[in-house]
Amino acid sequence: MTTPIKQRRGGLIRVKQYITDTKGHKVAAVIEIEELTRLKAMIDIIPTSEAWLYKNKEALESVRRGLKDAAKGRITKLKIDEL
């Protein structure tokens, strides 16, 4: 039985089987070779220079909060000489 993983831009990655550690955490997934090709295409969308952000959950959340604040007009001018 395959398990679909939802993607933001439509489409699904079908996972045949998850590999778990001794605590039951998912650490890897077994997928069909066709799915690997689709997955590589999705990964290539994110530039290498920005990939670190998606690996750092704290930084990503901070950026998202900042973007939400900016969208609501909650911004201030940064004075570089005061840093």
N, C-alpha and C positions, 0 to 999 in steps of 0.2 A: 504494500500500500504506500503510495507516495504522499508526501505532505507538502502542500504549496506554501511558499514564502511570498507574501505580498511585497510588491515593489511600488515605489511612488509613481513612476511613469508608466504604469500599466504592465501587464504581463506577470507571469509567475515563474519562479524557479522551483522546479519539482524535485524534492529531496526524496530519494529512495529509502535512506536509512540514516539515522543519527548515531554517532559514536559518542559515548559518554565516559566521563571519568568515574572513579570509585564513589563519588558523591552524587552522581546522577546529572552533573552539569554537561550540557552539550558542548563538545570540543571540536567536532568535525562532522561533515555531512558527506554522504555518498550520493553523487548525482550522475545522470547520463552525460555522455560526451557532448551531445547537442546543447545541453544546459550549460556546460562549461563554456562553450563558445559564446552563448548569450551573456553569461556572467562576466566573462572577460570584457565584453563590449560595455557593460554597465560600469565596470571598474575603471575603464579608460576614460570615462566621462569626468572623473575627479582628477584634477591636475596633481602631480606629485608634490608640488609646493604647498598644496592645501590638504593633502591626505592626513597629515599629523593632527589636524583639528578634529577629524572624525574619530581618531583613536584616543583623543583626550576629552573624555565626557565632561569634565569640569569646565574646560575652555569652551567647548561647543555650547554648553548651556549658557555660559556668560555671553557669548556672541549672540545667541538667540534672544536673551533678555535685552541686550543692547539694541538689537534690531527692532524688537517690539516697542521699546521705549522711544526710539527714534521715530517709528511710525506713528506714535501717539503724540509726537511733538515734545516729548520730555528729553530735551537735549541741553547741554551747556557748552560754552566755548572753552576749550582747553587752553590754558596759559602755560606754554612749554617752559618759560623761564621760572615758573613756580614749582616745577617738579623736582 
